[in-house]
Every structure is written in C-alpha cells, then in structure tokens.
Amino acid sequence: MRHLLSTKGLDRDDAIRLLDVAEDMADVQGREVKKLPTLRGKTVVNLFFEDSTRTRISFEAAAKRLSADVINFSAKGSSVSKGESLKDTAQTLAAMGADAVVVRHPASGAPHTLASSGWIDAGIINAGDGTHEHPTQALLDAFTIRRRLHGAGSRGRDLDGVTVTIVGDILHSRVARSNVWLLDTLGARIRLVAPPTLLPVDVSGWPAEVGFDLDEAIDAGSPDVVMMLRIQAERMNAAFFPNSREYARRWGLDDERLARLRPDSIVMHPGPMNRGLEISAAAADSPQSTVREQVANGVSVRMAALYLLLSGDREDS
C-alpha cells in the first residue's frame, strides 16, 4: 500500500486485509508488553494543520507501539502560520527523512496533492481533509462493527447485509463520506438521515438511501448500527436548523429512541460528542454504545495502516 488517502478507491480485498492486520495489532494490545519492533528506524510525522487531540494521539500511540520515531508538527505557531507553503513544508519533511506523513488539513484534497506532487517520497495517510474524507475513522468504525457482530478475531469477514443508519450533519462530515464508501464496499446497506439543510446538494451518486425522519428509520426496521454524527458548528456560517432544542427533538438519539432500538443494535459516535444534542448521556453510556471501543480500536487500525504502508516495499494501491 503506497498511500491511504480515501476509502472510495479502496477495494474489498485491501479493506479486509487492513482490518485483518488490525486484528493482529489488537491481539498485541492485550499483551503485557504492547510494543513491536516492526518499524524501528522509520520516522512518522504527524502534520496537523487543524486541531485534533484524539486523532493525533491515536496515530502517535500507533507509531510508537510499532517502535517508529514520531515527530509531531503543529501548523499553529510554526513557519506555516507565517506563510510557508505546503510545498515548502513537504520539502522540509523530506530533508528530515520522513518515511510516512499523517496529514490533517482544512482544505479538501491537500493529502492527495502531497501524495502526487513529487515533493516528498513518504507514504501519506489522510487524517481528515476539509469536508472530504477521513479514511482511518471509517476503517476503525468498520473494525468496531465487525468485532461487535462477529466477535474478536473475525478475520476475513465483511459486513454483508449489515444495516447502518448514519444520522446528523452529513453535509460537513468527512467521517460520513468515508463510511459510506467503505461500508458499501464491505457489503453493508446504508441509510442517511438528516435535516434537508444538512445533506449535500447531490447525493444521487452515493450508494445510500436518504431520509429525513429518524423515528421512521428506527421504526421501519431497527438498524444493526446507528451512527450519530457531531454537529460541526465551527464549519457552519449560517443557520442550518432552528435551534439546538429543535435539532435534539427531531434528530437526536434520546432515551426514548434508544429504548426502541433492538437490544443488539450498536450505537456509534466518532467523537467528540455533544451530549444532549445529537446523543443523550444514557445512549452514549449504554452497553450498546461503542464510543470507547472506537477509541481503543483506532490505535489498532492505525497501527495496521502504518504497518502496511511502511513494512517492506510499498506498492501502489
């Protein structure tokens, strides 16, 4: 695997291979000594142009558990904030001998630019670009679903026939986009539920059904997975819904809607959560919730991504 930029171009075999390697990495996390010597001598740079404590720490933990050297590069307060271009930054990292660069950037397409530019020979992992994609979040979500439904160690399994309802701010969500493409590739059936104002203008090309009523989505046949999305107020420059109370009443997973789900339905959230807005405290903390598992599984999945990127000869994928 040369780069990991998107789930849209990831085929089924590559996706399952990555999830299977993540199972191996999860096994390691259960040992007393959690470190592997696999990437000793390799340098991983976390290049974050946007704040993200959870994702950055997860990638840092993943790289260190594979014995790689880690450099955390925050654009705030650096030469980037003084006007240095992405090209100049990439060439600086290349001169430092970076083997992999984990990039989070507010501009959609920035990681693709870095990967195809020739400015740096490192493997590039997209850790979120604008409102475009966040592939490792989708992979850890798929990994979490597979483990909940088929048990730990379920190697080789896809998600054929699993029903997933993704609810909330689809418009601004790179997590939703990456999940739609990946879950479809793995055989899941996807339904998007959101206010009309929080759906992209044209989703006709997306492999998903679209609805506007969360109660209808639950009552029409309780989904296997309900994935609640964070309301991204920082990306909103207009009023996309009347107010928080109205949003919570119509599209929030409250206690009453939680009670109507099947007992074996899974409740997911990529975090950070706005409790009381898109999800109630009871739903977030219920046995059906996978929120804490998603965080733990994120390290295993990112270990797998770094391993496949950096161990041996990288191949185009």
ZITA-V107653 format. One line per field, one symbol per residue. phi: phi as a letter, one per 40 degrees, with the letter a starting at -180 (. if undefined). psi: psi as a letter, one per 30 degrees, with the letter a starting at -180 (. if undefined). burial: I if it has 24 or more other C-alpha atoms within 12 Angstrom, else O. A space follows every 50 residues. Layout:
phi: ???
psi: ???
burial: ???
This chain:
phi: .cabbacccccdccccccccccccccccccccbcbbcdbcgcbbbcbbcb caccccccccccccccgccbbcbbccgbcccchcccccccccccccgcca bcbbacccgdccdccbcgcacccbbcbhbfbcaacccccccccccccccb gcgccgcbbdgccbbbbhccdccccccccdccccdcgcbbbbbacdcbbd dbbccccacbabbccccccchdccbbbcbcccdccbbaccadaccccccc bccccccdccccdccbbbacgccccgbcacccccbccccbdccdcccdcc cccccccccbcgccbca
psi: jeljflfegkleeeeeeeeeeeeeeeeefflejgkkgegkflkkkjjjfl kjeeeeeeeeeeeefgglkkkkjkfkgafefggkleeeeeeeeeffhkfk kjkkkfkkfeeeeeeffgfkglkkkjgjjbgdliefeeeeeeeeeeeeef lkgikfkahkfkkkjkkbieegjfeeeeeeeeeeegglkkkkklkefgkl ejgffkiklklfjeeeeeffjklekjjkkkjiffgkgljfleleeeeeee gkjaeeeefflkfgkkklkflkkikfdfkleeeeglffkgeeeeeefeee eeeeeeefefkakklk.
burial: IIIIIIIIOIOIOIIIIIIIIIIIIIIOIOOOOOIOOIIOOIIIIIIIII OIOOIIIIIIIIIIIIIIIIIIIIIOOOOOOOOOOIOOIIOOIIOOOIII IIIIIIOIIIIIIIIOOOIIIIIIIIIIIIIIIIIIIIIIIIIIIIIIIO OIOIOIIIIIOIIIIIIIIIIIIIIIIIIIIIIIIIIIIIIIIIIOOIII OOOOOIIIIIIIIIIOIIOOOIIIIIIIIIIIOOOOOOOIIOOOOOIIII IIIIOOIIOOIOOOIIIIIIIIIIIIIIIIOOIIOIOIIIIIIIIIIIII IIIIIIIIIIIOOOOOO
